[in-house]
Amino acid sequence: MGGGYENSEEFYANTVEMIYRSERGQDVFDYAFHPINQASVLKQPKARALLTDLRYAQPSLFLALARVDAPFNPIRPIADQLLRIDL
């Protein structure tokens, strides 16, 4: 999968943790402790696909995470795009 993640669950867990860290003003990094930013995550097709899949697998969690106001929140732009399409 890349980024040191062995499966999608690890990717989701790290993404949620990094959203939290970002909200708290802390550094964000991938599972292998390499610095990341929202743009670098969103450029990865697999990451975009997993975050989009979360919208359908766990809609309430996806929407709650999309509402978090943090500098690093790759779910928010995906939610904005999907919700425009769904309307």
Secondary structure, 3 states (H helix, E strand, C coil): CCCCCCCHHHHHHHHHHHHHHHHCCCCCECCCCCECCHHHHHCCHHHHHHHHHHHHHCHHHHHHHHCCCCCCCCHHHHHHHHHHHHC
